[in-house]
Each structure stands twice: as structure tokens, then as C-alpha cells.
């Protein structure tokens, strides 16, 4: 008999702001992800949607990430039910 592995699926709420919202044509979507994922792996998954997505998300210093409304780095791990947001840095005056 072969070894069976159980694949965990998590659901997250993806929020997109500013130019990313315009690119996607919507501000949020639900994503089903297999197994544990990091912010960086979700960024790569979105970048794989095509050149415009890749160009928009490629530089993590130009597009920041927040997990459950707290700044997150590329290695931060997502859990089922989390909210992940991508947004450009905000400047003020």
C-alpha cells in the first residue's frame, strides 16, 4: 500500500488596494490554498496570473502586505480564515 498524505486546504480573504484593485477589477476575493502558505507564496501565486500581475507584485518594497491588518513579511504563514491585503506604501505630507 502507498503512503497517503492529507492535504489541508485553507480559505483566505484577499484584499487588494489602489492600483492592484484596478488591475484585478475588484477589491477582494476568496482564495482556497492547499497546505500551509506564506505571504511570499501567495504573492508568487498572484504574480503567475500574468505579466501585469507579475510587474505589479514583483517588488515587495513597492507593494506591502498585511495579515489580519498587521504588516507582514514574506515568510509570515497564513492560517484558515486569515485576511491578506496587498497595498502600495502610503506616504503623507
C-alpha positions in Angstrom: 0.0 0.0 0.0 1.2 3.5 -0.8 1.5 6.2 1.8 -1.4 8.6 1.8 -0.9 12.2 2.7 -3.6 14.5 3.8 -3.7 17.9 2.1 -5.0 20.7 4.2 -7.0 23.4 2.4 -7.2 26.9 3.9 -9.5 29.7 2.8 -8.3 33.3 3.0 -9.8 36.7 2.2 -7.6 38.6 -0.2 -7.9 42.4 -0.2 -6.4 44.5 -3.0 -5.9 48.3 -2.8 -5.1 51.1 -5.1 -3.5 50.1 -8.4 -3.9 46.4 -7.6 -7.6 46.8 -7.1 -7.8 48.5 -10.5 -5.7 45.7 -12.1 -8.0 43.0 -10.7 -11.2 44.8 -11.3 -12.3 44.1 -7.7 -11.1 44.9 -4.2 -11.4 41.5 -2.6 -11.7 37.8 -3.4 -11.6 34.5 -1.6 -8.7 32.1 -2.2 -8.5 28.4 -1.5 -4.9 27.4 -0.9 -3.5 23.9 -0.4 -1.4 23.3 2.7 0.3 26.0 4.7 1.2 29.0 2.6 3.3 32.1 3.3 2.7 35.7 2.2 5.5 35.2 -0.3 4.0 32.1 -1.8 0.6 33.9 -2.3 2.4 36.8 -3.9 4.1 34.4 -6.3 0.7 32.7 -7.0 -0.8 36.0 -7.9 2.2 37.1 -9.9 1.8 33.9 -12.0 -1.6 35.3 -13.3 0.3 37.2 -16.0 2.7 39.9 -16.8 0.6 42.8 -15.4 0.3 40.9 -12.1 3.9 40.0 -12.0 5.0 43.6 -12.7 2.6 44.9 -10.0 3.7 42.4 -7.3 7.3 41.7 -8.2 8.9 44.2 -5.8 7.9 43.6 -2.2 9.2 47.1 -1.3 6.7 48.7 -3.7 3.7 46.5 -2.6 3.4 45.8 1.1 1.5 43.0 2.7 -0.7 43.0 5.8 -2.0 39.9 7.5 -5.1 40.5 9.7 -4.4 44.2 9.5 -0.8 43.9 10.8 2.2 44.4 8.5 3.6 41.0 7.4 6.8 39.9 5.8 7.2 37.3 3.0 7.8 34.4 5.4 4.7 35.0 7.5 2.5 31.9 7.5 -1.3 32.1 6.7 -4.0 30.3 8.5 -7.5 29.3 7.6 -9.8 32.4 7.7 -7.0 35.0 7.6 -7.3 38.3 5.7 -4.3 39.1 3.5 -4.0 42.6 2.0 -1.6 43.9 -0.6 -1.2 47.6 -1.0 1.4 50.2 -2.1 3.3 52.1 0.6 1.4 55.1 1.9 3.0 58.5 2.1 1.7 61.6 3.7 2.5 65.2 3.9 
